[in-house]
């Protein structure tokens, strides 16, 4: 892939029909588009607020438009001014609507004279859904406070007034002030040698959607891992992080060898405190990562391969709506597997693929039919809920099916052409399919029918001929697990001392939902799973130990759920506990102690789970 000049392309605007399909934004891009944002931000740790001035450059599309409509959430608006081509300003009338759950507040700005730019002075709320403020005691080194953002899916509006839709791309610059000794990082090129003088400037010259806006500020040290990569982390974490991510430059070069040039310049990694709610976030130039992957043996660094892969699928070519998010996550998970295979071998890549396949096979039939589709019909769900196993794992399975049908060489050439064709654009599923048909399906006739493609994208479930890779080691683990559960193989005879993380995950994933207590106690006695420092293994172990009725594992499970804020690794513990009245009471007590250290998104997810557990069953259908 060649790196096209993104500034020449400018901000892409989809046809009006595609724009109207985003139900999660108030923006009206068919009338006016924000093409650039200048931010002037002060990080106020005592008040836990960002005080900002956002100057939005506008591209008016409709001569009859009279308003600029923006997305906001819990922002205190101090003033709004028009800025003309000569830099003159005048106040603009505006109305901030009442907040709507999951949508925030519509900000309507009267601008019938179509100003070149609008300047908004504002402050965030201490409870902004896209920001977490940590006291020093909640950090690894316990010296300085910490701030980080998580804008995906629709939380950028909680710290920047914007058109918060993935269909709308803009360039941006930022000037950020913070206390001295605090390092600020953002989703733009960062200077590892920048002095800690309280003043930082950033320039994102490529057009990006709002969910890729990111900021972090705290006690951050830096270690370079290559000519265009570095690791940022708290000082006590830095050495471990740099060791774990030492292959970053190799990953970049490997991805380039597969799909063409890395177009973003630098690729840095920021290891956040444990409260970060996700495994990683593909913020351009600066991936935000969970510390739970720092296990010492690089067995979980496929997370980095995933976030790096987003530099092509997601950040370069972006889903236009959250309904289309499989274009980001499914394609990226496929590319992740290719990077992992090239660097760490077929065995690890196959094992990770099979883990995802088996998990999806287990859960997909429990979902409403519409939720089983890669491109579902319109549905009443939050934007965050579109990010499901279906988007990641069914999407990547479809990509592997295309690879198998057409051969790796031709599919690689197609995928590189896809990235090249749609680079710096946001697209719908239908636009992707309109490119797929002539450039792959019709170009190599007889290899895959179009109705087979449609079955993957628009059909429920998994097509019956979906390819499943072979793993002799996983097959052996299946046999040993069966013997262990039948009582014909003692726990200490499992021969698991050489199992890697993925193999332990597979063994635990395929235990019965409610295993026998005696079997779980024997397994723990032999392999000391309670208290494991490996969070992936711990989450699976505690889930099954709780389900088996092993109350002795509860304190360690509570410590795991308190120490880790990553939702994927924490929510299953709460979910297992709330299934019994005694466990529910214990879960509520654990949450009461842990709540202050959780990210707002994690708190919302746990409280939603508790509310559902308290309510009478009403079926599983979607609204």
C-alpha positions as CSV (number, residue, x, y, z in Angstrom):
1,X,0.0,0.0,0.0
2,X,1.2,3.5,-0.8
3,X,0.7,6.3,1.7
4,X,-1.7,8.7,0.0
5,X,-1.5,12.4,1.0
6,X,-4.3,12.6,3.5
7,X,-4.4,16.4,3.4
8,X,-5.3,16.3,-0.3
9,X,-8.2,14.1,0.4
10,X,-9.5,16.3,3.2
11,X,-12.5,15.3,5.3
12,X,-14.6,12.6,3.6
13,X,-18.4,13.1,3.6
14,X,-20.4,10.1,2.8
15,X,-23.6,10.3,0.8
16,X,-26.5,11.7,2.8
17,X,-28.1,8.3,3.1
18,X,-25.1,6.8,4.8
19,X,-24.7,9.8,7.1
20,X,-28.3,9.5,8.2
21,X,-27.7,5.9,9.2
22,X,-25.7,6.9,12.3
23,X,-28.3,6.9,15.2
24,X,-25.7,7.6,17.8
25,X,-24.9,11.2,16.9
26,X,-26.8,14.5,16.6
27,X,-24.5,15.7,13.9
28,X,-25.8,16.8,10.5
29,X,-22.9,16.4,8.2
30,X,-25.0,16.8,5.1
31,X,-25.3,20.4,6.2
32,X,-21.9,21.2,7.6
33,X,-18.8,19.3,8.4
34,X,-16.1,20.0,11.0
35,X,-12.8,19.6,9.0
36,X,-10.3,20.6,11.7
37,X,-10.2,21.2,15.4
38,X,-7.7,23.4,17.3
39,X,-7.7,22.6,21.0
40,X,-6.3,24.7,23.9
41,X,-6.6,22.5,27.0
42,X,-5.6,22.9,30.7
43,X,-5.4,19.8,32.8
44,X,-6.8,20.6,36.2
45,X,-6.1,17.7,38.6
46,X,-7.6,19.3,41.8
47,X,-10.9,20.0,40.1
48,X,-10.7,16.9,37.9
49,X,-11.7,18.9,34.9
50,X,-10.3,19.9,31.5
51,X,-10.7,23.6,30.8
52,X,-10.8,23.9,27.0
53,X,-11.2,26.1,24.0
54,X,-12.1,24.2,20.9
55,X,-12.0,26.1,17.6
56,X,-13.8,24.1,14.9
57,X,-13.1,24.9,11.2
58,X,-16.3,24.4,9.2
59,X,-17.0,23.2,5.7
60,X,-20.6,24.2,4.9
61,X,-22.3,21.9,2.5
62,X,-25.9,23.2,2.4
63,X,-26.4,26.9,1.4
64,X,-29.7,26.8,3.3
65,X,-28.3,25.5,6.6
66,X,-28.7,27.8,9.6
67,X,-27.3,25.7,12.4
68,X,-24.2,23.8,13.4
69,X,-25.3,20.8,15.5
70,X,-22.7,19.2,17.8
71,X,-22.6,16.3,20.2
72,X,-21.8,17.0,23.9
73,X,-22.0,15.2,27.2
74,X,-21.9,17.0,30.6
75,X,-19.9,19.9,29.2
76,X,-20.2,23.3,30.8
77,X,-20.4,25.8,27.9
78,X,-19.0,29.2,28.8
79,X,-19.2,30.9,25.4
80,X,-19.5,30.3,21.7
81,X,-18.2,32.7,19.1
82,X,-18.0,32.9,15.3
83,X,-14.6,33.5,13.8
84,X,-14.4,35.0,10.3
85,X,-11.7,34.7,7.7
86,X,-10.0,37.9,9.2
87,X,-10.0,36.5,12.7
88,X,-12.8,38.8,13.9
89,X,-15.2,37.2,16.4
90,X,-18.8,37.7,17.5
91,X,-21.0,35.8,19.9
92,X,-23.4,33.2,18.6
93,X,-26.8,32.2,20.0
94,X,-26.9,28.6,21.0
95,X,-29.1,26.1,22.9
96,X,-27.9,23.1,24.9
97,X,-30.6,20.5,25.1
98,X,-31.4,18.3,28.1
99,X,-29.2,15.1,28.3
100,X,-30.5,11.9,26.7
101,X,-29.1,8.6,28.0
102,X,-26.2,7.3,25.8
103,X,-26.6,10.3,23.6
104,X,-25.6,13.3,25.7
105,X,-26.9,16.8,25.0
106,X,-27.5,18.2,21.5
107,X,-25.7,21.6,21.1
108,X,-27.4,23.7,18.4
109,X,-25.5,26.8,17.4
110,X,-27.2,29.5,15.3
111,X,-24.9,30.3,12.4
112,X,-26.9,31.5,9.4
113,X,-24.0,33.5,8.0
114,X,-21.8,30.3,7.8
115,X,-18.7,31.4,9.7
116,X,-15.4,29.9,8.7
117,X,-14.9,28.7,12.3
118,X,-16.7,28.5,15.7
119,X,-14.8,28.9,19.0
120,X,-16.3,27.2,22.1
121,X,-15.0,27.7,25.6
122,X,-16.0,24.9,27.9
123,X,-15.1,22.7,30.9
124,X,-15.6,19.0,31.3
125,X,-17.4,17.3,34.3
126,X,-15.4,15.3,36.9
127,X,-17.8,12.5,36.0
128,X,-17.1,12.7,32.2
129,X,-17.7,9.2,30.8
130,X,-14.7,9.4,28.5
131,X,-12.2,10.5,31.2
132,X,-10.8,8.8,34.3
133,X,-9.0,10.8,37.0
134,X,-6.8,8.8,39.3
135,X,-5.4,10.0,42.7
136,X,-1.7,9.2,43.3
137,X,-2.7,6.2,45.5
138,X,-4.5,4.6,42.5
139,X,-1.3,4.6,40.3
140,X,1.6,2.1,40.3
141,X,4.1,4.6,41.7
142,X,1.7,6.5,43.9
143,X,3.5,9.8,43.4
144,X,1.5,11.9,41.0
145,X,-2.1,11.9,39.8
146,X,-3.1,10.4,36.4
147,X,-5.6,11.2,33.7
148,X,-6.5,9.2,30.6
149,X,-9.3,9.2,28.1
150,X,-11.3,6.5,26.3
151,X,-13.3,8.0,23.5
152,X,-14.6,4.9,21.7
153,X,-17.5,4.5,21.1
154,X,-19.2,7.8,21.7
155,X,-17.4,9.3,24.6
156,X,-15.2,12.0,22.8
157,X,-18.3,14.3,23.3
158,X,-17.7,14.2,27.0
159,X,-14.4,16.0,26.7
160,X,-14.5,17.8,23.3
161,X,-17.6,19.3,21.6
162,X,-17.6,17.7,18.2
163,X,-19.5,15.8,15.5
164,X,-19.1,12.5,17.3
165,X,-19.6,10.0,14.5
166,X,-17.0,7.7,12.8
167,X,-18.3,8.9,9.4
168,X,-16.7,12.4,10.0
169,X,-13.0,12.8,9.9
170,X,-10.9,15.8,10.8
171,X,-7.4,16.9,11.4
172,X,-6.5,18.5,14.7
173,X,-3.9,20.4,16.8
174,X,-3.7,20.8,20.5
175,X,-1.8,22.9,23.0
176,X,-2.0,21.3,26.5
177,X,-0.9,22.7,29.8
178,X,-0.4,20.6,32.9
179,X,1.6,20.7,36.2
180,X,5.3,20.4,35.8
181,X,6.6,16.8,36.3
182,X,3.5,15.6,34.5
183,X,4.0,14.2,30.9
184,X,1.1,14.6,28.5
185,X,0.6,12.2,25.6
186,X,-2.0,12.4,22.8
187,X,-3.1,10.4,19.7
188,X,-0.7,12.2,17.5
189,X,3.1,12.1,17.0
190,X,4.8,12.4,20.5
191,X,8.3,13.5,21.2
192,X,10.0,11.0,23.6
193,X,12.5,13.7,24.6
194,X,10.0,16.4,25.4
195,X,10.9,18.3,28.6
196,X,8.5,18.1,31.5
197,X,7.9,21.9,31.4
198,X,4.1,21.9,31.7
199,X,3.5,22.8,28.1
200,X,2.9,20.3,25.2
201,X,1.9,20.7,21.6
202,X,0.5,18.0,19.2
203,X,-0.4,18.0,15.5
204,X,-2.5,15.2,14.0
205,X,-2.1,15.9,10.2
206,X,-4.2,12.9,9.1
207,X,-8.0,13.1,9.2
208,X,-9.4,10.9,11.9
209,X,-12.8,10.3,13.5
210,X,-13.6,11.6,16.9
211,X,-13.4,8.3,18.7
212,X,-9.6,8.3,18.0
213,X,-9.1,11.5,20.0
214,X,-7.1,10.6,23.1
215,X,-5.2,12.2,25.9
216,X,-3.2,11.0,28.9
217,X,-1.3,12.8,31.6
218,X,0.7,11.5,34.5
219,X,4.0,10.3,35.9
220,X,5.3,8.8,32.6
221,X,8.7,7.7,31.7
222,X,9.8,6.7,28.1
223,X,12.0,4.1,26.6
224,X,12.5,3.9,22.9
225,X,12.1,0.4,21.3
226,X,13.1,1.3,17.8
227,X,13.7,4.1,15.3
228,X,10.0,5.0,15.2
229,X,8.6,3.4,18.4
230,X,8.8,3.9,22.2
231,X,7.0,2.7,25.3
232,X,5.5,5.1,27.8
233,X,4.7,3.9,31.3
234,X,5.0,4.8,35.0
235,X,8.7,4.5,36.0
236,X,8.2,1.3,38.0
237,X,6.4,-0.4,35.0
238,X,8.7,0.8,32.2
239,X,11.3,-1.9,32.2
240,X,8.8,-4.7,32.2
241,X,6.8,-2.9,29.4
242,X,9.8,-2.3,27.3
243,X,10.8,-6.0,27.6
244,X,7.4,-7.2,26.7
245,X,7.1,-4.9,23.7
246,X,10.6,-5.2,22.5
247,X,9.4,-6.6,19.2
248,X,7.3,-3.6,18.2
249,X,9.6,-2.5,15.4
250,X,9.6,-6.0,14.0
251,X,5.8,-6.0,14.2
252,X,5.6,-2.7,12.2
253,X,8.0,-4.1,9.5
254,X,6.1,-7.4,9.4
255,X,2.8,-5.6,8.8
256,X,4.4,-3.4,6.1
257,X,5.6,-6.5,4.4
258,X,2.1,-7.8,4.3
259,X,0.0,-4.7,3.5
260,X,2.2,-1.8,2.5
261,X,3.7,1.2,4.2
262,X,2.8,2.3,7.8
263,X,1.5,5.8,7.1
264,X,1.4,7.3,10.5
265,X,5.1,8.0,11.2
266,X,5.7,7.0,14.8
267,X,4.0,4.1,16.6
268,X,4.3,4.4,20.4
269,X,2.7,2.4,23.2
270,X,1.3,3.8,26.5
271,X,0.8,1.4,29.3
272,X,-2.0,2.7,31.5
273,X,-2.9,1.9,35.1
274,X,-4.9,-1.3,35.6
275,X,-8.2,0.6,35.6
276,X,-8.1,1.0,31.8
277,X,-11.3,-0.7,30.8
278,X,-10.1,-2.3,27.6
279,X,-7.1,-4.5,26.5
280,X,-5.9,-1.8,24.1
281,X,-7.1,1.2,22.2
282,X,-5.8,1.9,18.7
283,X,-5.3,5.7,19.2
284,X,-3.3,6.9,16.2
285,X,0.5,7.1,16.9
286,X,-0.1,6.1,20.6
287,X,-1.8,2.8,21.4
288,X,-3.2,2.8,24.9
289,X,-2.6,-0.6,26.5
290,X,-3.6,-2.5,29.6
291,X,-0.8,-3.7,32.0
292,X,-2.5,-7.1,32.1
293,X,-0.5,-8.2,29.1
294,X,2.8,-7.8,31.0
295,X,3.2,-11.4,31.9
296,X,6.9,-11.6,31.1
297,X,6.9,-14.2,28.3
298,X,5.4,-12.1,25.4
299,X,2.5,-14.7,25.3
300,X,-0.1,-11.9,25.2
301,X,1.6,-9.4,22.9
302,X,-0.9,-10.3,20.1
303,X,-2.8,-7.4,21.7
304,X,-0.1,-5.1,20.3
305,X,-0.3,-6.8,16.9
306,X,-4.1,-6.1,17.0
307,X,-3.8,-2.4,17.9
308,X,-1.0,-2.0,15.3
309,X,-3.1,-3.7,12.7
310,X,-5.7,-1.0,13.3
311,X,-3.3,1.4,11.6
312,X,-4.6,-0.1,8.4
313,X,-8.0,-1.4,9.2
314,X,-9.9,1.0,11.5
315,X,-7.7,4.1,11.5
316,X,-6.9,4.3,7.8
317,X,-10.1,2.6,6.6
318,X,-12.8,3.2,9.1
319,X,-16.3,1.9,9.7
320,X,-18.8,4.7,8.9
321,X,-21.2,3.7,11.6
322,X,-21.1,1.5,14.7
323,X,-23.3,-1.0,12.9
324,X,-20.4,-1.5,10.5
325,X,-17.8,-1.9,13.2
326,X,-16.8,-5.4,12.0
327,X,-15.0,-3.6,9.2
328,X,-12.6,-2.3,11.9
329,X,-12.5,-5.2,14.3
330,X,-13.0,-8.2,12.1
331,X,-10.4,-7.2,9.5
332,X,-8.0,-6.1,12.2
333,X,-8.3,-9.4,14.1
334,X,-7.5,-11.2,10.8
335,X,-4.4,-9.0,10.2
336,X,-3.4,-9.5,13.8
337,X,-3.3,-13.2,13.2
338,X,-1.1,-12.8,10.2
339,X,1.4,-10.6,12.1
340,X,1.4,-13.1,15.0
341,X,2.0,-16.0,12.6
342,X,4.9,-14.2,10.9
343,X,6.6,-13.3,14.2
344,X,5.7,-16.0,16.6
345,X,4.9,-19.0,14.4
346,X,1.9,-20.9,13.1
347,X,1.3,-22.7,16.4
348,X,0.5,-19.5,18.4
349,X,-1.5,-18.0,15.6
350,X,-3.6,-21.1,15.2
351,X,-4.2,-21.5,18.9
352,X,-5.4,-17.9,19.2
353,X,-7.7,-18.4,16.2
354,X,-9.2,-21.5,17.7
355,X,-9.7,-19.9,21.1
356,X,-11.8,-17.2,19.3
357,X,-13.7,-19.7,17.2
358,X,-14.6,-21.9,20.2
359,X,-15.7,-18.9,22.2
360,X,-17.9,-17.7,19.4
361,X,-19.4,-21.1,18.7
362,X,-20.4,-21.2,22.4
363,X,-22.1,-17.8,22.6
364,X,-23.5,-17.0,19.2
365,X,-26.5,-19.2,19.4
366,X,-27.5,-17.5,22.7
367,X,-27.7,-14.1,20.9
368,X,-30.8,-12.7,19.2
369,X,-30.8,-13.5,15.5
370,X,-30.1,-9.9,14.5
371,X,-27.1,-9.7,16.8
372,X,-25.6,-12.7,15.0
373,X,-25.1,-10.7,11.8
374,X,-22.0,-8.9,10.8
375,X,-24.2,-6.1,9.5
376,X,-27.3,-6.2,11.6
377,X,-30.6,-4.5,10.8
378,X,-31.1,-1.2,12.8
379,X,-31.5,-2.0,16.4
380,X,-32.0,-0.2,19.7
381,X,-28.6,-0.7,21.3
382,X,-26.0,1.6,22.6
383,X,-23.0,2.2,20.4
384,X,-20.7,0.5,22.9
385,X,-22.9,-2.7,22.5
386,X,-22.1,-2.9,18.8
387,X,-18.5,-4.0,19.8
388,X,-19.3,-7.7,20.2
389,X,-17.6,-11.1,19.7
390,X,-19.5,-11.2,16.4
391,X,-17.8,-8.1,15.1
392,X,-14.3,-9.4,16.1
393,X,-14.5,-13.1,15.7
394,X,-17.1,-13.8,13.0
395,X,-15.6,-10.9,11.0
396,X,-12.1,-12.3,11.2
397,X,-13.5,-15.8,10.4
398,X,-15.0,-14.4,7.2
399,X,-11.7,-12.9,6.3
400,X,-10.0,-16.3,6.8
401,X,-12.7,-17.9,4.7
402,X,-11.9,-15.5,1.9
403,X,-8.2,-16.2,2.2
404,X,-8.8,-20.0,2.0
405,X,-11.2,-19.6,-1.0
406,X,-8.9,-17.4,-3.0
407,X,-5.5,-18.3,-1.7
408,X,-3.2,-16.2,0.5
409,X,-1.3,-14.5,-2.4
410,X,-4.4,-13.2,-4.2
411,X,-6.2,-12.3,-1.0
412,X,-3.2,-10.4,0.3
413,X,-3.1,-8.4,-2.9
414,X,-6.8,-7.7,-2.7
415,X,-6.6,-6.6,1.0
416,X,-3.7,-4.2,0.2
417,X,-5.7,-2.8,-2.7
418,X,-8.7,-2.3,-0.3
419,X,-6.6,-0.3,2.1
420,X,-5.1,1.7,-0.7
421,X,-8.5,2.4,-2.3
422,X,-10.3,3.5,0.8
423,X,-7.4,5.0,2.7
424,X,-8.4,8.0,4.9
425,X,-12.1,7.3,4.4
426,X,-14.9,6.0,6.5
427,X,-17.1,3.4,4.7
428,X,-20.2,1.3,5.2
429,X,-20.5,-2.4,4.8
430,X,-22.2,-1.9,1.5
431,X,-19.3,0.2,0.2
432,X,-16.9,-2.5,1.2
433,X,-19.0,-5.2,-0.6
434,X,-19.3,-3.0,-3.7
435,X,-15.5,-3.1,-3.8
436,X,-15.2,-6.7,-2.9
437,X,-17.4,-8.1,-5.7
438,X,-15.5,-6.8,-8.8
439,X,-12.0,-6.9,-7.2
440,X,-12.1,-10.4,-5.7
441,X,-15.3,-12.4,-6.2
442,X,-15.8,-11.6,-9.9
443,X,-12.0,-11.4,-10.7
444,X,-11.5,-15.0,-9.7
445,X,-14.7,-16.7,-10.8
446,X,-15.8,-20.1,-9.5
447,X,-14.1,-19.8,-6.1
448,X,-16.9,-18.3,-4.0
449,X,-20.5,-17.4,-4.9
450,X,-22.0,-14.1,-4.0
451,X,-24.8,-15.7,-1.9
452,X,-22.1,-17.2,0.2
453,X,-20.6,-13.8,0.9
454,X,-24.1,-12.4,1.8
455,X,-24.6,-15.4,4.1
456,X,-21.5,-14.4,6.1
457,X,-22.4,-10.7,6.2
458,X,-26.2,-10.6,6.5
459,X,-27.0,-14.1,7.8
460,X,-27.3,-15.3,11.4
461,X,-25.0,-17.8,12.8
462,X,-21.9,-19.3,11.2
463,X,-22.0,-20.9,7.7
464,X,-21.6,-24.6,7.9
465,X,-18.5,-24.7,5.7
466,X,-16.5,-22.2,7.8
467,X,-12.9,-23.3,7.9
468,X,-11.5,-24.4,11.3
469,X,-7.8,-24.9,11.7
470,X,-6.2,-28.0,13.2
471,X,-4.2,-27.9,16.4
472,X,-2.7,-31.2,17.6
473,X,-1.8,-29.7,20.9
474,X,-5.4,-28.5,21.5
475,X,-6.7,-31.9,20.4
476,X,-4.5,-33.5,23.0
477,X,-5.7,-31.0,25.6
478,X,-9.3,-31.9,24.7
479,X,-8.5,-35.6,25.4
480,X,-6.8,-34.9,28.7
481,X,-9.6,-32.6,29.8
482,X,-12.1,-35.3,29.1
483,X,-10.1,-37.9,31.1
484,X,-9.7,-35.5,34.0
485,X,-13.4,-34.7,34.1
486,X,-14.3,-38.4,33.9
487,X,-12.0,-39.1,36.9
488,X,-9.7,-41.4,35.0
489,X,-6.8,-38.9,35.0
490,X,-5.6,-37.2,38.2
491,X,-5.2,-33.4,38.1
492,X,-1.4,-33.7,38.9
493,X,-1.0,-36.0,35.9
494,X,-2.3,-33.5,33.3
495,X,1.3,-32.8,32.1
496,X,0.5,-29.1,31.9
497,X,3.8,-27.7,33.2
498,X,4.8,-26.7,29.6
499,X,1.4,-25.3,28.6
500,X,1.6,-21.8,27.4
501,X,-1.0,-19.1,28.2
502,X,-3.2,-20.0,25.2
503,X,-3.2,-23.7,26.1
504,X,-4.3,-23.0,29.7
505,X,-7.0,-20.6,28.4
506,X,-8.2,-23.4,26.1
507,X,-8.3,-26.0,28.8
508,X,-10.3,-23.7,31.1
509,X,-12.6,-22.3,28.4
510,X,-14.0,-25.8,27.6
511,X,-14.7,-26.9,31.1
512,X,-18.4,-27.4,31.9
513,X,-20.3,-24.3,32.8
514,X,-20.9,-25.8,36.3
515,X,-18.0,-28.1,36.9
516,X,-17.8,-30.5,39.9
517,X,-16.4,-28.9,43.0
518,X,-14.1,-31.8,43.8
519,X,-12.6,-31.6,40.3
520,X,-11.9,-27.9,40.7
521,X,-10.4,-28.3,44.1
522,X,-8.1,-31.0,42.8
523,X,-7.1,-28.9,39.8
524,X,-6.2,-26.0,42.1
525,X,-4.3,-28.1,44.5
526,X,-2.1,-29.5,41.7
527,X,-1.6,-26.3,39.7
528,X,-2.1,-23.4,42.2
529,X,-4.4,-21.4,39.9
530,X,-5.9,-19.4,42.8
531,X,-3.7,-16.3,43.0
532,X,-2.2,-16.6,39.5
533,X,-0.6,-13.4,38.3
534,X,-1.7,-14.2,34.8
535,X,-5.0,-12.3,34.4
536,X,-6.2,-14.3,31.4
537,X,-5.8,-17.6,33.3
538,X,-7.1,-16.0,36.5
539,X,-10.4,-14.8,34.9
540,X,-11.2,-18.2,33.5
541,X,-10.2,-20.0,36.7
542,X,-12.3,-17.9,39.1
543,X,-15.3,-18.0,36.8
544,X,-15.3,-21.8,37.0
545,X,-14.3,-22.0,40.6
546,X,-17.2,-19.8,41.6
547,X,-19.6,-21.7,39.4
548,X,-18.5,-24.9,41.1
549,X,-19.3,-23.5,44.5
550,X,-15.7,-23.1,45.7
551,X,-16.1,-20.2,48.2
552,X,-12.5,-20.5,49.2
553,X,-11.6,-18.9,45.8
554,X,-13.8,-15.9,46.4
555,X,-11.2,-13.7,48.2
556,X,-8.6,-14.2,45.4
557,X,-11.3,-13.6,42.8
558,X,-12.3,-10.4,44.6
559,X,-8.6,-9.3,44.6
560,X,-8.4,-10.0,40.9
561,X,-11.6,-8.0,40.2
562,X,-10.4,-5.1,42.4
563,X,-6.9,-4.9,41.0
564,X,-8.0,-5.1,37.3
565,X,-10.4,-2.7,35.7
566,X,-10.3,-4.2,32.2
567,X,-13.9,-5.2,31.6
568,X,-13.1,-8.4,29.7
569,X,-11.2,-9.7,32.7
570,X,-13.4,-8.3,35.5
571,X,-17.0,-8.6,34.4
572,X,-17.0,-12.4,34.2
573,X,-16.1,-12.5,37.9
574,X,-19.1,-10.4,38.8
575,X,-21.3,-12.3,36.4
576,X,-20.4,-15.6,38.1
577,X,-21.0,-14.2,41.6
578,X,-24.4,-12.7,40.9
579,X,-25.9,-16.0,40.0
580,X,-26.6,-16.9,43.6
581,X,-28.0,-14.7,46.4
582,X,-24.9,-15.1,48.6
583,X,-22.6,-14.5,45.7
584,X,-24.6,-11.4,44.7
585,X,-24.2,-9.9,48.2
586,X,-20.5,-10.6,48.0
587,X,-20.2,-9.0,44.6
588,X,-21.9,-5.9,45.8
589,X,-19.5,-5.7,48.7
590,X,-16.5,-6.1,46.4
591,X,-17.8,-3.5,44.1
592,X,-18.4,-1.0,46.9
593,X,-14.7,-1.2,47.7
594,X,-13.4,-1.3,44.2
595,X,-15.7,1.3,42.6
596,X,-13.6,4.3,43.2
597,X,-10.7,2.7,41.2
598,X,-12.8,1.7,38.2
599,X,-13.2,3.6,34.9
600,X,-16.7,5.2,34.4
601,X,-17.3,2.7,31.6
602,X,-16.5,-0.3,33.9
603,X,-18.8,1.1,36.6
604,X,-21.6,1.5,34.1
605,X,-21.2,-2.0,32.9
606,X,-21.2,-3.5,36.4
607,X,-24.1,-1.5,37.6
608,X,-26.0,-2.5,34.4
609,X,-25.3,-6.1,35.2
610,X,-26.5,-5.7,38.8
611,X,-29.7,-4.0,37.7
612,X,-30.4,-6.8,35.3
613,X,-29.7,-9.4,38.0
614,X,-32.1,-7.7,40.4
615,X,-34.9,-7.4,37.8
616,X,-37.3,-10.2,36.9
617,X,-36.5,-12.0,33.7
618,X,-38.1,-10.4,30.6
619,X,-36.7,-12.6,27.8
620,X,-33.7,-12.0,25.7
621,X,-35.1,-10.4,22.6
622,X,-33.8,-7.0,21.3
623,X,-35.9,-3.9,21.3
